[in-house]
């Protein structure tokens, strides 16, 4: 019997046994590995005399195909049966009721930040971030608030070193500086985030949240600021009409500066936004001071713009009827469960912000 026939008979017999995946693979490499039995027959072809060579090569190819096919069929069969077994074992009954587990909720402040970001992104603002630990320059000096400016004391700053070079940012305004330093105008950004001041009572917490807005371009004026804020307040409180008033104010980094109040009234012990004769202060704003622009190497005769800073916690309290700011940061599970939001219900302007 020729070598080829011997190999074929021997391995056909072997392959017909009940083999597992590893055993079949072992046979495969014994036959077709680098020095496998079949592979070495191929190496022999060159040394066979011409009359026999053709037949030998053709027989060898036939045997190779036959054995390979058998091996592959067996391997596939094993793989399929493994998959079927898995499918059988790991069945999921989607009709079963959900197990009782505690579902997490989104904190009202996070929800409010998502809502604010969604509203402003609709009119072309992108979201920027800055660090909580700021340097004194970005937080004050660059914002036209030099060393002995009284506004520095008003901020009740937490300094982190004796030289007062590092601090916990007292507002989100330094993100204006960071943004303008790293890029070229125009800018149209909001920057929500945590801010810190040494102050604590029912309406103040040492850590609170603000969102900064900045729009710098050619020919931007106070009308744009009013339009933008009017749009935002209406969208945020989900009302069609809003009473708004700009009160002259002072901030070192804007000129002119204003504080914005919105109208409200109390109905059945609840605040109704947009109507009534009472006024509630909700934000500070103004036209960016030329000194601020100069500090970030922008020519104020070419580019102007407005900025605003809004207290996020305050907005969340108003919108969701929360009376004590401190509750936001108590981590009381029952409170969170009551005031928190469904994690899958992401706010968008189209689907609705809070409903
Ligand atoms: N940074 C101010 C604060 O924390 C708020 C503010 C007022 C921000 C006016 C602004 C602005 O950008 O233009 O009290």
Boltz pocket constraint, residues with backbone or C-beta under 6 A from the ligand:
constraints:
  - pocket:
      binder: B
      contacts: [[A, 170], [A, 171], [A, 172], [A, 173], [A, 212], [A, 213], [A, 251], [A, 253], [A, 254], [A, 258], [A, 283], [A, 284], [A, 285], [A, 286], [A, 287], [A, 306], [A, 307], [A, 308], [A, 309], [A, 310]]
      max_distance: 6.0
